Amino acid sequence: MKGCILIRTEGGRHGEVAREVKTISGVKAAFPVMGRTDVVALLEAPDLKSISKLVLRIGGVAGVAATETLLALEV
């Protein structure tokens, strides 16, 4: 299962959050961006339960203010 998580951070913490999120198993990439979102992380896990755990872990990273998760459709 693939997806991405859009992360809003506390002011000025985008770089530190991106670096921390990159170290989490299941995160394939994480990088700061410009716009309403501060960091985007690409996720890959075997199932929805694993993705859920991953998203909760990312939400608990210091400096994360809010997240929005997008799951890839199978077409």
PQR file of N, CA, C, O and H, with PARSE charges and radii, in Angstrom:
ATOM      1  N   MET A   1       0.856  -1.163   0.000 -0.4000 1.5000
ATOM      2  CA  MET A   1       0.000   0.000   0.000 -0.0000 2.0000
ATOM      3  C   MET A   1       0.904   1.228   0.000  0.5500 1.7000
ATOM      4  O   MET A   1       1.881   1.301   0.745 -0.5500 1.4000
ATOM      5  N   LYS A   2       0.553   2.199  -0.860 -0.4000 1.5000
ATOM      6  CA  LYS A   2       1.343   3.426  -0.970 -0.0000 2.0000
ATOM      7  C   LYS A   2       0.475   4.629  -0.646  0.5500 1.7000
ATOM      8  O   LYS A   2      -0.749   4.590  -0.770 -0.5500 1.4000
ATOM      9  H   LYS A   2      -0.241   2.140  -1.465  0.4000 1.0000
ATOM     10  N   GLY A   3       1.132   5.686  -0.231 -0.4000 1.5000
ATOM     11  CA  GLY A   3       0.422   6.928   0.047 -0.0000 2.0000
ATOM     12  C   GLY A   3       1.416   8.034   0.338  0.5500 1.7000
ATOM     13  O   GLY A   3       2.629   7.853   0.230 -0.5500 1.4000
ATOM     14  H   GLY A   3       2.126   5.718  -0.130  0.4000 1.0000
ATOM     15  N   CYS A   4       0.882   9.169   0.704 -0.4000 1.5000
ATOM     16  CA  CYS A   4       1.736  10.256   1.147 -0.0000 2.0000
ATOM     17  C   CYS A   4       1.037  10.975   2.289  0.5500 1.7000
ATOM     18  O   CYS A   4      -0.180  10.896   2.449 -0.5500 1.4000
ATOM     19  H   CYS A   4      -0.103   9.316   0.792  0.4000 1.0000
ATOM     20  N   ILE A   5       1.824  11.664   3.059 -0.4000 1.5000
ATOM     21  CA  ILE A   5       1.286  12.418   4.171 -0.0000 2.0000
ATOM     22  C   ILE A   5       1.771  13.855   4.033  0.5500 1.7000
ATOM     23  O   ILE A   5       2.963  14.119   3.882 -0.5500 1.4000
ATOM     24  H   ILE A   5       2.813  11.729   2.929  0.4000 1.0000
ATOM     25  N   LEU A   6       0.820  14.765   4.090 -0.4000 1.5000
ATOM     26  CA  LEU A   6       1.113  16.193   4.041 -0.0000 2.0000
ATOM     27  C   LEU A   6       1.216  16.665   5.480  0.5500 1.7000
ATOM     28  O   LEU A   6       0.303  16.451   6.278 -0.5500 1.4000
ATOM     29  H   LEU A   6      -0.149  14.550   4.213  0.4000 1.0000
ATOM     30  N   ILE A   7       2.318  17.303   5.810 -0.4000 1.5000
ATOM     31  CA  ILE A   7       2.604  17.664   7.201 -0.0000 2.0000
ATOM     32  C   ILE A   7       2.726  19.171   7.339  0.5500 1.7000
ATOM     33  O   ILE A   7       3.502  19.810   6.628 -0.5500 1.4000
ATOM     34  H   ILE A   7       3.060  17.477   5.162  0.4000 1.0000
ATOM     35  N   ARG A   8       1.950  19.733   8.263 -0.4000 1.5000
ATOM     36  CA  ARG A   8       2.135  21.134   8.649 -0.0000 2.0000
ATOM     37  C   ARG A   8       2.955  21.123   9.933  0.5500 1.7000
ATOM     38  O   ARG A   8       2.688  20.341  10.845 -0.5500 1.4000
ATOM     39  H   ARG A   8       1.320  19.213   8.840  0.4000 1.0000
ATOM     40  N   THR A   9       3.947  21.989   9.995 -0.4000 1.5000
ATOM     41  CA  THR A   9       4.833  22.025  11.149 -0.0000 2.0000
ATOM     42  C   THR A   9       4.652  23.317  11.938  0.5500 1.7000
ATOM     43  O   THR A   9       4.051  24.280  11.462 -0.5500 1.4000
ATOM     44  H   THR A   9       4.164  22.625   9.254  0.4000 1.0000
ATOM     45  N   GLU A  10       5.184  23.310  13.144 -0.4000 1.5000
ATOM     46  CA  GLU A  10       5.279  24.544  13.901 -0.0000 2.0000
ATOM     47  C   GLU A  10       6.265  25.450  13.172  0.5500 1.7000
ATOM     48  O   GLU A  10       7.151  24.970  12.465 -0.5500 1.4000
ATOM     49  H   GLU A  10       5.673  22.527  13.530  0.4000 1.0000
ATOM     50  N   GLY A  11       6.110  26.745  13.343 -0.4000 1.5000
ATOM     51  CA  GLY A  11       6.920  27.722  12.613 -0.0000 2.0000
ATOM     52  C   GLY A  11       8.412  27.424  12.581  0.5500 1.7000
ATOM     53  O   GLY A  11       9.038  27.221  13.621 -0.5500 1.4000
ATOM     54  H   GLY A  11       5.390  27.135  13.917  0.4000 1.0000
ATOM     55  N   GLY A  12       8.968  27.399  11.385 -0.4000 1.5000
ATOM     56  CA  GLY A  12      10.402  27.239  11.191 -0.0000 2.0000
ATOM     57  C   GLY A  12      10.962  25.856  11.439  0.5500 1.7000
ATOM     58  O   GLY A  12      12.182  25.686  11.439 -0.5500 1.4000
ATOM     59  H   GLY A  12       8.459  27.564  10.540  0.4000 1.0000
ATOM     60  N   ARG A  13      10.108  24.853  11.653 -0.4000 1.5000
ATOM     61  CA  ARG A  13      10.614  23.519  11.999 -0.0000 2.0000
ATOM     62  C   ARG A  13      10.542  22.526  10.841  0.5500 1.7000
ATOM     63  O   ARG A  13      10.726  21.326  11.046 -0.5500 1.4000
ATOM     64  H   ARG A  13       9.117  24.991  11.653  0.4000 1.0000
ATOM     65  N   HIS A  14      10.276  23.013   9.627 -0.4000 1.5000
ATOM     66  CA  HIS A  14      10.100  22.117   8.480 -0.0000 2.0000
ATOM     67  C   HIS A  14      11.326  21.255   8.191  0.5500 1.7000
ATOM     68  O   HIS A  14      11.186  20.065   7.912 -0.5500 1.4000
ATOM     69  H   HIS A  14      10.127  23.988   9.461  0.4000 1.0000
ATOM     70  N   GLY A  15      12.510  21.828   8.251 -0.4000 1.5000
ATOM     71  CA  GLY A  15      13.727  21.061   7.965 -0.0000 2.0000
ATOM     72  C   GLY A  15      13.968  19.961   8.979  0.5500 1.7000
ATOM     73  O   GLY A  15      14.273  18.824   8.619 -0.5500 1.4000
ATOM     74  H   GLY A  15      12.624  22.796   8.478  0.4000 1.0000
ATOM     75  N   GLU A  16      13.828  20.307  10.248 -0.4000 1.5000
ATOM     76  CA  GLU A  16      14.057  19.324  11.314 -0.0000 2.0000
ATOM     77  C   GLU A  16      13.008  18.210  11.271  0.5500 1.7000
ATOM     78  O   GLU A  16      13.335  17.044  11.493 -0.5500 1.4000
ATOM     79  H   GLU A  16      13.580  21.230  10.540  0.4000 1.0000
ATOM     80  N   VAL A  17      11.749  18.562  10.986 -0.4000 1.5000
ATOM     81  CA  VAL A  17      10.698  17.549  10.897 -0.0000 2.0000
ATOM     82  C   VAL A  17      10.965  16.622   9.710  0.5500 1.7000
ATOM     83  O   VAL A  17      10.842  15.404   9.839 -0.5500 1.4000
ATOM     84  H   VAL A  17      11.484  19.509  10.805  0.4000 1.0000
ATOM     85  N   ALA A  18      11.330  17.186   8.559 -0.4000 1.5000
ATOM     86  CA  ALA A  18      11.623  16.359   7.382 -0.0000 2.0000
ATOM     87  C   ALA A  18      12.760  15.385   7.673  0.5500 1.7000
ATOM     88  O   ALA A  18      12.685  14.215   7.296 -0.5500 1.4000
ATOM     89  H   ALA A  18      11.430  18.175   8.455  0.4000 1.0000
ATOM     90  N   ARG A  19      13.806  15.854   8.336 -0.4000 1.5000
ATOM     91  CA  ARG A  19      14.944  14.975   8.660 -0.0000 2.0000
ATOM     92  C   ARG A  19      14.513  13.843   9.592  0.5500 1.7000
ATOM     93  O   ARG A  19      14.912  12.695   9.398 -0.5500 1.4000
ATOM     94  H   ARG A  19      13.867  16.804   8.641  0.4000 1.0000
ATOM     95  N   GLU A  20      13.712  14.156  10.590 -0.4000 1.5000
ATOM     96  CA  GLU A  20      13.255  13.138  11.544 -0.0000 2.0000
ATOM     97  C   GLU A  20      12.333  12.127  10.872  0.5500 1.7000
ATOM     98  O   GLU A  20      12.476  10.922  11.083 -0.5500 1.4000
ATOM     99  H   GLU A  20      13.387  15.089  10.748  0.4000 1.0000
ATOM    100  N   VAL A  21      11.390  12.605  10.066 -0.4000 1.5000
ATOM    101  CA  VAL A  21      10.423  11.721   9.398 -0.0000 2.0000
ATOM    102  C   VAL A  21      11.140  10.764   8.453  0.5500 1.7000
ATOM    103  O   VAL A  21      10.734   9.609   8.326 -0.5500 1.4000
ATOM    104  H   VAL A  21      11.273  13.583   9.895  0.4000 1.0000
ATOM    105  N   LYS A  22      12.206  11.228   7.783 -0.4000 1.5000
ATOM    106  CA  LYS A  22      12.971  10.376   6.851 -0.0000 2.0000
ATOM    107  C   LYS A  22      13.535   9.142   7.524  0.5500 1.7000
ATOM    108  O   LYS A  22      13.750   8.125   6.864 -0.5500 1.4000
ATOM    109  H   LYS A  22      12.535  12.166   7.886  0.4000 1.0000
ATOM    110  N   THR A  23      13.778   9.208   8.823 -0.4000 1.5000
ATOM    111  CA  THR A  23      14.412   8.096   9.530 -0.0000 2.0000
ATOM    112  C   THR A  23      13.423   6.996   9.917  0.5500 1.7000
ATOM    113  O   THR A  23      13.840   5.931  10.372 -0.5500 1.4000
ATOM    114  H   THR A  23      13.603  10.033   9.360  0.4000 1.0000
ATOM    115  N   ILE A  24      12.128   7.234   9.746 -0.4000 1.5000
ATOM    116  CA  ILE A  24      11.103   6.277  10.169 -0.0000 2.0000
ATOM    117  C   ILE A  24      10.943   5.180   9.107  0.5500 1.7000
ATOM    118  O   ILE A  24      10.817   5.466   7.917 -0.5500 1.4000
ATOM    119  H   ILE A  24      11.790   8.099   9.376  0.4000 1.0000
ATOM    120  N   SER A  25      10.952   3.942   9.556 -0.4000 1.5000
ATOM    121  CA  SER A  25      10.778   2.807   8.651 -0.0000 2.0000
ATOM    122  C   SER A  25       9.409   2.887   7.971  0.5500 1.7000
ATOM    123  O   SER A  25       8.393   3.095   8.635 -0.5500 1.4000
ATOM    124  H   SER A  25      11.055   3.710  10.523  0.4000 1.0000
ATOM    125  N   GLY A  26       9.387   2.724   6.660 -0.4000 1.5000
ATOM    126  CA  GLY A  26       8.153   2.830   5.890 -0.0000 2.0000
ATOM    127  C   GLY A  26       8.044   4.150   5.149  0.5500 1.7000
ATOM    128  O   GLY A  26       7.218   4.296   4.249 -0.5500 1.4000
ATOM    129  H   GLY A  26      10.212   2.555   6.121  0.4000 1.0000
ATOM    130  N   VAL A  27       8.879   5.113   5.527 -0.4000 1.5000
ATOM    131  CA  VAL A  27       8.925   6.405   4.826 -0.0000 2.0000
ATOM    132  C   VAL A  27       9.985   6.286   3.740  0.5500 1.7000
ATOM    133  O   VAL A  27      11.165   6.093   4.034 -0.5500 1.4000
ATOM    134  H   VAL A  27       9.551   4.994   6.259  0.4000 1.0000
ATOM    135  N   LYS A  28       9.563   6.400   2.489 -0.4000 1.5000
ATOM    136  CA  LYS A  28      10.479   6.252   1.352 -0.0000 2.0000
ATOM    137  C   LYS A  28      11.206   7.550   1.034  0.5500 1.7000
ATOM    138  O   LYS A  28      12.326   7.523   0.524 -0.5500 1.4000
ATOM    139  H   LYS A  28       8.605   6.556   2.251  0.4000 1.0000
ATOM    140  N   ALA A  29      10.577   8.692   1.331 -0.4000 1.5000
ATOM    141  CA  ALA A  29      11.183  10.007   1.116 -0.0000 2.0000
ATOM    142  C   ALA A  29      10.403  11.019   1.940  0.5500 1.7000
ATOM    143  O   ALA A  29       9.217  10.834   2.213 -0.5500 1.4000
ATOM    144  H   ALA A  29       9.667   8.714   1.746  0.4000 1.0000
ATOM    145  N   ALA A  30      11.077  12.084   2.331 -0.4000 1.5000
ATOM    146  CA  ALA A  30      10.415  13.190   3.020 -0.0000 2.0000
ATOM    147  C   ALA A  30      11.186  14.452   2.671  0.5500 1.7000
ATOM    148  O   ALA A  30      12.416  14.466   2.702 -0.5500 1.4000
ATOM    149  H   ALA A  30      12.041  12.235   2.110  0.4000 1.0000
ATOM    150  N   PHE A  31      10.459  15.506   2.341 -0.4000 1.5000
ATOM    151  CA  PHE A  31      11.128  16.733   1.929 -0.0000 2.0000
ATOM    152  C   PHE A  31      10.256  17.951   2.230  0.5500 1.7000
ATOM    153  O   PHE A  31       9.029  17.871   2.169 -0.5500 1.4000
ATOM    154  H   PHE A  31       9.460  15.494   2.316  0.4000 1.0000
ATOM    155  N   PRO A  32      10.900  19.093   2.559 -0.5600 1.5000
ATOM    156  CA  PRO A  32      10.155  20.325   2.782  0.2800 2.0000
ATOM    157  C   PRO A  32       9.610  20.856   1.452  0.5500 1.7000
ATOM    158  O   PRO A  32      10.234  20.681   0.406 -0.5500 1.4000
ATOM    159  N   VAL A  33       8.458  21.495   1.502 -0.4000 1.5000
ATOM    160  CA  VAL A  33       7.843  22.099   0.323 -0.0000 2.0000
ATOM    161  C   VAL A  33       7.307  23.485   0.687  0.5500 1.7000
ATOM    162  O   VAL A  33       7.239  23.853   1.860 -0.5500 1.4000
ATOM    163  H   VAL A  33       7.951  21.636   2.352  0.4000 1.0000
ATOM    164  N   MET A  34       6.931  24.239  -0.339 -0.4000 1.5000
ATOM    165  CA  MET A  34       6.328  25.552  -0.114 -0.0000 2.0000
ATOM    166  C   MET A  34       4.834  25.449  -0.373  0.5500 1.7000
ATOM    167  O   MET A  34       4.410  24.741  -1.286 -0.5500 1.4000
ATOM    168  H   MET A  34       6.985  23.940  -1.292  0.4000 1.0000
ATOM    169  N   GLY A  35       4.035  26.149   0.421 -0.4000 1.5000
ATOM    170  CA  GLY A  35       2.589  26.133   0.262 -0.0000 2.0000
ATOM    171  C   GLY A  35       1.909  25.925   1.600  0.5500 1.7000
ATOM    172  O   GLY A  35       2.500  26.189   2.647 -0.5500 1.4000
ATOM    173  H   GLY A  35       4.380  26.725   1.163  0.4000 1.0000
ATOM    174  N   ARG A  36       0.678  25.457   1.573 -0.4000 1.5000
ATOM    175  CA  ARG A  36      -0.066  25.216   2.818 -0.0000 2.0000
ATOM    176  C   ARG A  36       0.542  24.084   3.640  0.5500 1.7000
ATOM    177  O   ARG A  36       0.372  24.029   4.858 -0.5500 1.4000
ATOM    178  H   ARG A  36       0.198  25.242   0.722  0.4000 1.0000
ATOM    179  N   THR A  37       1.238  23.197   2.975 -0.4000 1.5000
ATOM    180  CA  THR A  37       1.921  22.080   3.618 -0.0000 2.0000
ATOM    181  C   THR A  37       3.399  22.418   3.719  0.5500 1.7000
ATOM    182  O   THR A  37       3.951  23.064   2.828 -0.5500 1.4000
ATOM    183  H   THR A  37       1.375  23.241   1.985  0.4000 1.0000
ATOM    184  N   ASP A  38       4.045  21.986   4.798 -0.4000 1.5000
ATOM    185  CA  ASP A  38       5.466  22.281   4.998 -0.0000 2.0000
ATOM    186  C   ASP A  38       6.383  21.131   4.622  0.5500 1.7000
ATOM    187  O   ASP A  38       7.519  21.346   4.197 -0.5500 1.4000
ATOM    188  H   ASP A  38       3.597  21.462   5.522  0.4000 1.0000
ATOM    189  N   VAL A  39       5.880  19.887   4.782 -0.4000 1.5000
ATOM    190  CA  VAL A  39       6.676  18.692   4.480 -0.0000 2.0000
ATOM    191  C   VAL A  39       5.760  17.663   3.819  0.5500 1.7000
ATOM    192  O   VAL A  39       4.603  17.511   4.209 -0.5500 1.4000
ATOM    193  H   VAL A  39       4.957  19.713   5.127  0.4000 1.0000
ATOM    194  N   VAL A  40       6.286  16.959   2.819 -0.4000 1.5000
ATOM    195  CA  VAL A  40       5.577  15.836   2.203 -0.0000 2.0000
ATOM    196  C   VAL A  40       6.423  14.587   2.436  0.5500 1.7000
ATOM    197  O   VAL A  40       7.639  14.602   2.244 -0.5500 1.4000
ATOM    198  H   VAL A  40       7.226  17.082   2.502  0.4000 1.0000
ATOM    199  N   ALA A  41       5.766  13.514   2.848 -0.4000 1.5000
ATOM    200  CA  ALA A  41       6.456  12.231   3.029 -0.0000 2.0000
ATOM    201  C   ALA A  41       5.752  11.172   2.195  0.5500 1.7000
ATOM    202  O   ALA A  41       4.524  11.086   2.200 -0.5500 1.4000
ATOM    203  H   ALA A  41       4.778  13.502   3.003  0.4000 1.0000
ATOM    204  N   LEU A  42       6.529  10.367   1.479 -0.4000 1.5000
ATOM    205  CA  LEU A  42       6.003   9.256   0.691 -0.0000 2.0000
ATOM    206  C   LEU A  42       6.097   7.992   1.531  0.5500 1.7000
ATOM    207  O   LEU A  42       7.148   7.680   2.091 -0.5500 1.4000
ATOM    208  H   LEU A  42       7.526  10.438   1.475  0.4000 1.0000
ATOM    209  N   LEU A  43       4.982   7.267   1.612 -0.4000 1.5000
ATOM    210  CA  LEU A  43       4.881   6.113   2.497 -0.0000 2.0000
ATOM    211  C   LEU A  43       4.669   4.829   1.709  0.5500 1.7000
ATOM    212  O   LEU A  43       4.083   4.838   0.627 -0.5500 1.4000
ATOM    213  H   LEU A  43       4.129   7.520   1.157  0.4000 1.0000
ATOM    214  N   GLU A  44       5.155   3.728   2.268 -0.4000 1.5000
ATOM    215  CA  GLU A  44       4.871   2.415   1.705 -0.0000 2.0000
ATOM    216  C   GLU A  44       4.826   1.412   2.854  0.5500 1.7000
ATOM    217  O   GLU A  44       5.759   1.332   3.652 -0.5500 1.4000
ATOM    218  H   GLU A  44       5.632   3.721   3.147  0.4000 1.0000
ATOM    219  N   ALA A  45       3.741   0.652   2.933 -0.4000 1.5000
ATOM    220  CA  ALA A  45       3.554  -0.345   3.982 -0.0000 2.0000
ATOM    221  C   ALA A  45       2.696  -1.471   3.412  0.5500 1.7000
ATOM    222  O   ALA A  45       2.021  -1.277   2.401 -0.5500 1.4000
ATOM    223  H   ALA A  45       2.983   0.718   2.285  0.4000 1.0000
ATOM    224  N   PRO A  46       2.713  -2.650   4.047 -0.5600 1.5000
ATOM    225  CA  PRO A  46       2.005  -3.801   3.491  0.2800 2.0000
ATOM    226  C   PRO A  46       0.483  -3.719   3.558  0.5500 1.7000
ATOM    227  O   PRO A  46      -0.198  -4.341   2.743 -0.5500 1.4000
ATOM    228  N   ASP A  47      -0.066  -2.965   4.512 -0.4000 1.5000
ATOM    229  CA  ASP A  47      -1.521  -2.935   4.665 -0.0000 2.0000
ATOM    230  C   ASP A  47      -1.965  -1.656   5.374  0.5500 1.7000
ATOM    231  O   ASP A  47      -1.139  -0.861   5.823 -0.5500 1.4000
ATOM    232  H   ASP A  47       0.488  -2.460   5.175  0.4000 1.0000
ATOM    233  N   LEU A  48      -3.284  -1.474   5.464 -0.4000 1.5000
ATOM    234  CA  LEU A  48      -3.843  -0.269   6.048 -0.0000 2.0000
ATOM    235  C   LEU A  48      -3.479  -0.120   7.524  0.5500 1.7000
ATOM    236  O   LEU A  48      -3.220   0.992   7.985 -0.5500 1.4000
ATOM    237  H   LEU A  48      -3.954  -2.120   5.099  0.4000 1.0000
ATOM    238  N   LYS A  49      -3.456  -1.209   8.259 -0.4000 1.5000
ATOM    239  CA  LYS A  49      -3.098  -1.149   9.676 -0.0000 2.0000
ATOM    240  C   LYS A  49      -1.671  -0.610   9.845  0.5500 1.7000
ATOM    241  O   LYS A  49      -1.412   0.205  10.731 -0.5500 1.4000
ATOM    242  H   LYS A  49      -3.666  -2.112   7.885  0.4000 1.0000
ATOM    243  N   SER A  50      -0.765  -1.062   9.006 -0.4000 1.5000
ATOM    244  CA  SER A  50       0.621  -0.598   9.064 -0.0000 2.0000
ATOM    245  C   SER A  50       0.731   0.875   8.692  0.5500 1.7000
ATOM    246  O   SER A  50       1.483   1.625   9.315 -0.5500 1.4000
ATOM    247  H   SER A  50      -0.976  -1.724   8.286  0.4000 1.0000
ATOM    248  N   ILE A  51      -0.022   1.286   7.673 -0.4000 1.5000
ATOM    249  CA  ILE A  51      -0.052   2.706   7.284 -0.0000 2.0000
ATOM    250  C   ILE A  51      -0.585   3.543   8.441  0.5500 1.7000
ATOM    251  O   ILE A  51      -0.053   4.615   8.729 -0.5500 1.4000
ATOM    252  H   ILE A  51      -0.633   0.676   7.167  0.4000 1.0000
ATOM    253  N   SER A  52      -1.629   3.062   9.102 -0.4000 1.5000
ATOM    254  CA  SER A  52      -2.218   3.787  10.234 -0.0000 2.0000
ATOM    255  C   SER A  52      -1.198   4.002  11.341  0.5500 1.7000
ATOM    256  O   SER A  52      -1.094   5.099  11.890 -0.5500 1.4000
ATOM    257  H   SER A  52      -2.062   2.191   8.868  0.4000 1.0000
ATOM    258  N   LYS A  53      -0.445   2.959  11.668 -0.4000 1.5000
ATOM    259  CA  LYS A  53       0.583   3.073  12.704 -0.0000 2.0000
ATOM    260  C   LYS A  53       1.660   4.070  12.290  0.5500 1.7000
ATOM    261  O   LYS A  53       2.140   4.855  13.107 -0.5500 1.4000
ATOM    262  H   LYS A  53      -0.529   2.068  11.222  0.4000 1.0000
ATOM    263  N   LEU A  54       2.028   4.030  11.026 -0.4000 1.5000
ATOM    264  CA  LEU A  54       3.039   4.935  10.486 -0.0000 2.0000
ATOM    265  C   LEU A  54       2.575   6.384  10.588  0.5500 1.7000
ATOM    266  O   LEU A  54       3.334   7.256  11.011 -0.5500 1.4000
ATOM    267  H   LEU A  54       1.637   3.393  10.362  0.4000 1.0000
ATOM    268  N   VAL A  55       1.335   6.637  10.203 -0.4000 1.5000
ATOM    269  CA  VAL A  55       0.774   7.993  10.256 -0.0000 2.0000
ATOM    270  C   VAL A  55       0.721   8.498  11.700  0.5500 1.7000
ATOM    271  O   VAL A  55       1.042   9.657  11.959 -0.5500 1.4000
ATOM    272  H   VAL A  55       0.718   5.929   9.860  0.4000 1.0000
ATOM    273  N   LEU A  56       0.321   7.645  12.633 -0.4000 1.5000
ATOM    274  CA  LEU A  56       0.274   8.047  14.041 -0.0000 2.0000
ATOM    275  C   LEU A  56       1.673   8.357  14.569  0.5500 1.7000
ATOM    276  O   LEU A  56       1.852   9.293  15.347 -0.5500 1.4000
ATOM    277  H   LEU A  56       0.059   6.704  12.422  0.4000 1.0000
ATOM    278  N   ARG A  57       2.646   7.584  14.153 -0.4000 1.5000
ATOM    279  CA  ARG A  57       4.029   7.846  14.583 -0.0000 2.0000
ATOM    280  C   ARG A  57       4.520   9.181  14.036  0.5500 1.7000
ATOM    281  O   ARG A  57       5.146   9.955  14.759 -0.5500 1.4000
ATOM    282  H   ARG A  57       2.501   6.823  13.520  0.4000 1.0000
ATOM    283  N   ILE A  58       4.241   9.455  12.767 -0.4000 1.5000
ATOM    284  CA  ILE A  58       4.655  10.723  12.166 -0.0000 2.0000
ATOM    285  C   ILE A  58       3.965  11.890  12.872  0.5500 1.7000
ATOM    286  O   ILE A  58       4.588  12.923  13.121 -0.5500 1.4000
ATOM    287  H   ILE A  58       3.732   8.825  12.179  0.4000 1.0000
ATOM    288  N   GLY A  59       2.692  11.730  13.192 -0.4000 1.5000
ATOM    289  CA  GLY A  59       1.958  12.779  13.897 -0.0000 2.0000
ATOM    290  C   GLY A  59       2.526  13.095  15.261  0.5500 1.7000
ATOM    291  O   GLY A  59       2.308  14.185  15.788 -0.5500 1.4000
ATOM    292  H   GLY A  59       2.186  10.891  12.991  0.4000 1.0000
ATOM    293  N   GLY A  60       3.256  12.148  15.843 -0.4000 1.5000
ATOM    294  CA  GLY A  60       3.855  12.347  17.157 -0.0000 2.0000
ATOM    295  C   GLY A  60       5.253  12.943  17.136  0.5500 1.7000
ATOM    296  O   GLY A  60       5.842  13.180  18.190 -0.5500 1.4000
ATOM    297  H   GLY A  60       3.433  11.261  15.415  0.4000 1.0000
ATOM    298  N   VAL A  61       5.788  13.185  15.948 -0.4000 1.5000
ATOM    299  CA  VAL A  61       7.127  13.771  15.838 -0.0000 2.0000
ATOM    300  C   VAL A  61       7.084  15.207  16.365  0.5500 1.7000
ATOM    301  O   VAL A  61       6.159  15.959  16.061 -0.5500 1.4000
ATOM    302  H   VAL A  61       5.310  12.992  15.091  0.4000 1.0000
ATOM    303  N   ALA A  62       8.083  15.576  17.149 -0.4000 1.5000
ATOM    304  CA  ALA A  62       8.162  16.935  17.684 -0.0000 2.0000
ATOM    305  C   ALA A  62       8.167  17.948  16.547  0.5500 1.7000
ATOM    306  O   ALA A  62       8.927  17.809  15.589 -0.5500 1.4000
ATOM    307  H   ALA A  62       8.835  14.965  17.396  0.4000 1.0000
ATOM    308  N   GLY A  63       7.320  18.963  16.653 -0.4000 1.5000
ATOM    309  CA  GLY A  63       7.252  20.009  15.641 -0.0000 2.0000
ATOM    310  C   GLY A  63       6.131  19.819  14.640  0.5500 1.7000
ATOM    311  O   GLY A  63       5.844  20.733  13.867 -0.5500 1.4000
ATOM    312  H   GLY A  63       6.703  19.076  17.431  0.4000 1.0000
ATOM    313  N   VAL A  64       5.480  18.648  14.629 -0.4000 1.5000
ATOM    314  CA  VAL A  64       4.357  18.414  13.722 -0.0000 2.0000
ATOM    315  C   VAL A  64       3.102  19.037  14.334  0.5500 1.7000
ATOM    316  O   VAL A  64       2.733  18.731  15.468 -0.5500 1.4000
ATOM    317  H   VAL A  64       5.713  17.905  15.257  0.4000 1.0000
ATOM    318  N   ALA A  65       2.452  19.915  13.564 -0.4000 1.5000
ATOM    319  CA  ALA A  65       1.234  20.584  14.034 -0.0000 2.0000
ATOM    320  C   ALA A  65      -0.017  19.873  13.537  0.5500 1.7000
ATOM    321  O   ALA A  65      -1.001  19.782  14.270 -0.5500 1.4000
ATOM    322  H   ALA A  65       2.751  20.163  12.643  0.4000 1.0000
ATOM    323  N   ALA A  66       0.001  19.362  12.295 -0.4000 1.5000
ATOM    324  CA  ALA A  66      -1.168  18.697  11.706 -0.0000 2.0000
ATOM    325  C   ALA A  66      -0.709  17.875  10.508  0.5500 1.7000
ATOM    326  O   ALA A  66       0.329  18.148   9.906 -0.5500 1.4000
ATOM    327  H   ALA A  66       0.801  19.436  11.700  0.4000 1.0000
ATOM    328  N   THR A  67      -1.519  16.849  10.173 -0.4000 1.5000
ATOM    329  CA  THR A  67      -1.220  16.018   9.013 -0.0000 2.0000
ATOM    330  C   THR A  67      -2.476  15.758   8.197  0.5500 1.7000
ATOM    331  O   THR A  67      -3.598  15.864   8.694 -0.5500 1.4000
ATOM    332  H   THR A  67      -2.362  16.627  10.662  0.4000 1.0000
ATOM    333  N   GLU A  68      -2.261  15.417   6.934 -0.4000 1.5000
ATOM    334  CA  GLU A  68      -3.333  14.943   6.064 -0.0000 2.0000
ATOM    335  C   GLU A  68      -2.762  13.780   5.280  0.5500 1.7000
ATOM    336  O   GLU A  68      -1.712  13.906   4.649 -0.5500 1.4000
ATOM    337  H   GLU A  68      -1.350  15.331   6.531  0.4000 1.0000
ATOM    338  N   THR A  69      -3.452  12.643   5.319 -0.4000 1.5000
ATOM    339  CA  THR A  69      -2.942  11.436   4.683 -0.0000 2.0000
ATOM    340  C   THR A  69      -3.699  11.184   3.374  0.5500 1.7000
ATOM    341  O   THR A  69      -4.925  11.287   3.323 -0.5500 1.4000
ATOM    342  H   THR A  69      -4.304  12.541   5.832  0.4000 1.0000
ATOM    343  N   LEU A  70      -2.957  10.859   2.334 -0.4000 1.5000
ATOM    344  CA  LEU A  70      -3.520  10.538   1.029 -0.0000 2.0000
ATOM    345  C   LEU A  70      -3.085   9.118   0.670  0.5500 1.7000
ATOM    346  O   LEU A  70      -1.889   8.829   0.629 -0.5500 1.4000
ATOM    347  H   LEU A  70      -1.961  10.776   2.376  0.4000 1.0000
ATOM    348  N   LEU A  71      -4.042   8.234   0.410 -0.4000 1.5000
ATOM    349  CA  LEU A  71      -3.721   6.859   0.057 -0.0000 2.0000
ATOM    350  C   LEU A  71      -3.855   6.667  -1.441  0.5500 1.7000
ATOM    351  O   LEU A  71      -4.775   7.199  -2.063 -0.5500 1.4000
ATOM    352  H   LEU A  71      -5.014   8.469   0.443  0.4000 1.0000
ATOM    353  N   ALA A  72      -2.936   5.904  -2.023 -0.4000 1.5000
ATOM    354  CA  ALA A  72      -2.946   5.631  -3.447 -0.0000 2.0000
ATOM    355  C   ALA A  72      -4.130   4.711  -3.777  0.5500 1.7000
ATOM    356  O   ALA A  72      -4.421   3.768  -3.042 -0.5500 1.4000
ATOM    357  H   ALA A  72      -2.188   5.472  -1.519  0.4000 1.0000
ATOM    358  N   LEU A  73      -4.800   5.002  -4.891 -0.4000 1.5000
ATOM    359  CA  LEU A  73      -5.882   4.149  -5.385 -0.0000 2.0000
ATOM    360  C   LEU A  73      -5.296   3.022  -6.222  0.5500 1.7000
ATOM    361  O   LEU A  73      -4.286   3.203  -6.903 -0.5500 1.4000
ATOM    362  H   LEU A  73      -4.563   5.768  -5.489  0.4000 1.0000
ATOM    363  N   GLU A  74      -5.922   1.887  -6.168 -0.4000 1.5000
ATOM    364  CA  GLU A  74      -5.551   0.792  -7.060 -0.0000 2.0000
ATOM    365  C   GLU A  74      -6.498   0.833  -8.244  0.5500 1.7000
ATOM    366  O   GLU A  74      -7.695   0.584  -8.097 -0.5500 1.4000
ATOM    367  H   GLU A  74      -6.742   1.741  -5.615  0.4000 1.0000
ATOM    368  N   VAL A  75      -5.966   1.147  -9.415 -0.4000 1.5000
ATOM    369  CA  VAL A  75      -6.825   1.242 -10.614 -0.0000 2.0000
ATOM    370  C   VAL A  75      -6.344   0.298 -11.692  0.5500 1.7000
ATOM    371  O   VAL A  75      -6.937   0.237 -12.769 -0.5500 1.4000
ATOM    372  H   VAL A  75      -4.994   1.350  -9.534  0.4000 1.0000
TER
END
